[in-house]
């Protein structure tokens, strides 16, 4: 099944193994994957529907949340159905073009989510530090432009990688021990020098995700400085409470990604299936829990959900 080729012929078909070493457990592993995907689909779709149909939720914070829910839908749909096909039907075959397409959407969406979390931090900063000018600063037109900029940033950063991958000759192993395609995970099967891929990939992560984390940190330093200079304790408590959901989402999004990166860099003795499971956690958990967290911690969304499911109680 594993094909090695040194004749210069490049592979155009690859095969996913799923979770390496746990192939006999794929049916059981598919259960949390399926449940997480269903919750992500229903939760994020409901969130988008509520925000777009309720005029009371047309504030900037909820529009950014709508963007985040849309990105969550794309991220989970790009990966989980493919994983379930591997687990249930052993349908692990994928063409090079499909693999690159999947990688493109996954990485674009991931960087877009990072950008959305950054502007949500900026949104909280404006709401707390300049409450009287909140709606005049974050106008619908500006929010639309921000959304376009977030998309263009991720698109422009990831698009060159398509050509960096297409130039490679994949004459080594065409068996991918994973459930979805990654940039370096695919490039390492090439016979060419992939240092350009490695350095450009590092540049993309540093100039997007790492920069976003630093700016989010600065935003919250400024927010905390403003909060602790408020005169009343009730005002401080209310201001911090408005940031609670966003902080939970930040930890949920960046936490698993940072932990996965550290284990891949320093955990040389960690079994491969642990690395793959952690990589899937980064894709599965945020889309599933984001709508739940905002639904529980945000009163306006909680009221709208109650109105939909229990209209007679309103």
C-alpha positions in Angstrom: 0.0 0.0 0.0 2.9 2.4 0.8 4.5 3.5 -2.4 8.0 4.8 -2.7 9.1 6.3 -5.9 12.5 7.6 -6.9 11.9 7.8 -10.7 10.8 11.5 -10.7 7.1 10.6 -11.1 5.1 12.8 -8.7 2.2 11.4 -6.8 -1.2 12.9 -7.6 -3.2 10.7 -5.2 -2.7 10.4 -1.5 -4.2 8.2 1.2 -5.2 9.3 4.7 -4.6 6.8 7.5 -6.9 8.6 10.0 -5.5 8.2 13.5 -2.3 6.2 13.1 -2.1 3.3 15.5 -5.8 3.4 16.4 -7.2 2.2 13.1 -9.2 -0.5 15.0 -10.8 2.1 17.2 -11.9 4.4 14.3 -15.6 3.5 14.7 -15.5 4.5 18.4 -13.4 7.6 17.7 -16.0 8.7 15.1 -18.7 9.1 17.8 -17.3 12.3 19.5 -16.4 13.6 16.0 -20.0 13.2 14.8 -21.6 14.6 17.9 -19.2 17.6 17.9 -20.0 18.3 14.3 -23.7 18.1 14.8 -23.6 20.4 17.8 -21.3 22.8 15.8 -23.7 22.9 12.8 -26.8 23.4 14.8 -25.3 25.8 17.4 -23.6 28.1 14.9 -26.5 28.0 12.4 -28.9 28.9 15.2 -26.6 31.7 16.3 -26.3 33.2 12.8 -30.1 32.9 12.3 -30.9 34.7 15.5 -28.4 37.5 14.9 -29.5 38.1 11.3 -33.2 38.0 12.1 -33.4 39.9 15.4 -33.0 43.7 15.0 -32.1 44.0 18.7 -28.9 42.0 18.0 -27.6 44.3 15.2 -24.9 45.7 17.6 -21.3 45.4 16.5 -20.5 42.7 19.0 -23.1 40.4 17.6 -22.2 41.1 14.0 -18.6 40.0 14.8 -20.0 37.0 16.6 -22.0 36.2 13.5 -18.7 36.3 11.5 -17.1 34.0 14.0 -20.0 31.5 13.8 -19.7 31.5 10.0 -16.0 30.8 10.1 -16.7 28.0 12.6 -19.1 26.4 10.2 -16.6 26.5 7.4 -13.7 25.2 9.5 -15.6 22.2 10.8 -17.2 21.4 7.5 -13.8 21.4 5.8 -12.5 18.7 8.1 -15.0 16.6 10.0 -16.9 15.0 7.0 -13.6 13.9 5.6 -12.6 12.4 8.9 -15.9 10.6 9.3 -15.6 9.2 5.7 -12.2 7.8 6.8 -13.5 6.3 10.0 -16.8 4.9 8.6 -15.9 3.9 5.0 -12.1 3.9 4.9 -12.5 6.5 2.2 -9.0 8.0 2.7 -8.1 8.6 -0.9 -7.7 12.2 -1.9 -6.2 13.9 -5.0 -3.4 16.4 -4.7 -5.6 19.2 -6.0 -8.4 18.3 -3.5 -5.8 18.1 -0.7 -4.4 21.6 -1.6 -8.0 23.0 -1.8 -8.8 21.5 1.7 -5.6 22.9 3.1 -6.4 26.4 1.6 -9.8 26.6 3.2 -8.7 25.3 6.6 -5.7 27.7 6.9 -7.7 30.7 5.5 -10.5 30.1 7.9 -8.2 29.6 10.9 -6.4 32.9 10.2 -9.8 34.6 9.6 -11.0 33.4 13.0 -7.8 34.8 14.6 -8.5 38.1 12.9 -12.1 38.1 14.1 -11.0 37.4 17.7 -8.7 40.4 17.4 -11.4 42.8 16.2 -13.7 41.4 18.9 -11.1 42.5 21.4 -11.0 45.9 19.8 -14.8 46.0 20.0 -14.7 45.4 23.8 -12.0 48.1 24.1 -14.2 50.6 22.3 -17.3 49.6 24.3 -15.6 49.9 27.7 -13.3 52.9 27.1 -15.5 54.9 24.7 -19.1 53.8 25.5 -20.8 57.0 24.3 -19.0 56.8 20.9 -19.4 53.0 20.5 -22.0 52.9 17.8 -20.6 56.0 16.0 -17.1 54.4 15.8 -18.2 50.9 14.9 -20.7 51.7 12.1 -22.2 49.0 9.9 -20.1 50.3 7.0 -16.9 50.0 9.0 -17.8 46.5 10.3 -18.3 45.4 6.6 -14.9 46.8 5.7 -13.3 45.0 8.6 -14.9 41.8 7.5 -13.5 42.2 4.0 -10.0 43.1 5.3 -10.0 39.9 7.5 -10.9 37.8 4.5 -8.4 39.4 2.2 -5.6 39.1 4.8 -6.1 35.4 5.1 -6.6 34.9 1.4 -3.4 36.9 0.4 -1.3 35.1 3.0 -2.4 31.6 2.1 -2.7 31.9 -1.7 1.1 31.8 -2.4 1.4 28.5 -0.6 -0.7 26.9 -3.4 2.2 27.7 -5.8 4.8 26.6 -3.3 3.1 23.2 -3.1 2.3 22.9 -6.8 6.0 23.3 -7.7 7.0 20.3 -5.6 7.5 16.7 -6.8 5.9 14.3 -4.5 7.9 11.2 -5.1 8.1 9.9 -1.6 5.5 8.2 0.6 1.9 9.1 -0.4 0.4 7.8 2.9 -0.7 10.7 5.1 -1.0 9.7 8.8 -3.7 12.3 9.4 -7.4 13.1 8.8 -6.9 16.3 6.8 -4.3 18.1 4.8 -1.7 20.5 6.2 0.9 22.6 4.5 4.1 21.2 5.9 2.4 17.8 6.5 2.1 17.5 2.7 5.3 19.3 1.7 7.5 16.9 3.7 6.6 14.1 1.2 8.3 16.1 -1.6 11.8 15.2 -2.9 12.5 18.9 -3.4 14.0 21.4 -1.0 11.1 22.7 1.1 13.0 25.3 3.1 11.0 28.1 1.3 7.8 26.4 2.4 9.0 26.2 6.0 10.2 29.8 6.2 7.1 31.2 4.4 4.8 29.1 6.7 6.6 30.5 9.7 6.2 34.1 8.3 2.5 33.5 7.8 2.0 32.3 11.4 4.1 35.1 12.9 2.6 37.9 10.9 -1.0 36.8 11.5 -1.8 34.5 14.5 1.2 35.6 16.7 0.7 39.2 15.9 -3.1 38.9 16.6 -2.3 37.3 20.0 0.0 40.2 20.9 -2.5 42.8 19.9 -5.3 41.0 21.8 -3.0 41.0 24.9 -2.4 44.8 24.5 -6.1 45.4 24.1 -6.9 43.6 27.3 -4.1 45.4 29.2 -5.8 48.7 28.1 -9.2 47.4 29.0 -8.1 46.3 32.5 -6.4 49.7 33.0 -9.6 51.4 32.1 -11.8 49.1 34.2 -9.7 49.4 37.4 -10.0 53.2 37.1 -13.8 53.1 37.1 -15.3 54.7 40.2 -17.8 52.1 41.2 -17.5 48.4 41.8 -20.7 47.6 39.9 -19.3 49.4 36.8 -16.1 47.4 37.1 -18.0 44.1 37.5 -20.4 44.9 34.5 -17.4 45.8 32.3 -15.5 42.7 33.1 -18.6 40.5 32.6 -19.0 41.8 29.1 -15.5 40.5 28.3 -16.0 37.0 29.9 -17.4 35.3 26.8 -14.7 36.7 24.6 -11.9 35.6 27.0 -13.3 32.1 27.1 -13.4 31.9 23.3 -9.8 33.2 23.1 -8.5 30.5 25.5 -10.5 27.9 23.6 -9.1 28.9 20.2 -5.5 29.6 21.0 -5.0 27.3 23.9 -5.2 23.9 22.1 -3.3 25.4 19.1 -0.4 26.5 21.3 -0.4 23.2 23.2 -0.4 21.3 19.9 2.5 23.3 18.6 4.6 22.8 21.8 4.0 19.0 21.7 5.0 18.8 18.1 8.2 20.8 18.8 9.3 19.3 22.0 7.2 16.1 22.5 9.4 13.8 20.3 8.5 10.8 22.5 4.7 11.5 22.3 3.0 8.8 20.2 1.9 10.0 16.7 -1.8 9.4 17.4 -1.7 11.9 20.3 -0.4 14.6 17.9 -3.2 13.8 15.4 -5.9 13.8 18.1 -4.6 17.1 19.5 -4.6 18.6 16.0 -8.3 17.5 15.6 -9.2 19.0 19.0 -8.1 22.4 17.6 -10.6 21.9 14.8 -13.4 20.2 16.7 -13.7 21.9 20.0 -13.9 25.7 19.3 -16.8 25.4 16.7 -18.7 23.2 19.1 -18.3 25.3 22.2 -18.3 28.8 20.9 -22.1 29.1 20.4 -22.7 27.3 23.7 -20.5 29.7 25.6 -22.1 32.8 24.1 -25.5 31.3 24.5 -25.0 30.7 28.2 -23.1 33.9 29.1 -24.9 36.5 26.9 -28.3 37.4 28.2 -29.7 38.8 24.9 -28.8 35.6 23.0 -30.1 33.4 25.8 -33.5 35.3 25.7 -33.8 34.9 22.0 -33.1 31.2 22.1 -35.7 30.8 24.9 -38.2 32.7 22.8 -37.6 30.3 19.8 -37.9 27.1 21.8 -40.4 28.3 24.5 -42.5 31.0 22.8 -45.5 30.6 25.2 -43.3 31.5 28.2 -42.5 34.9 26.8 
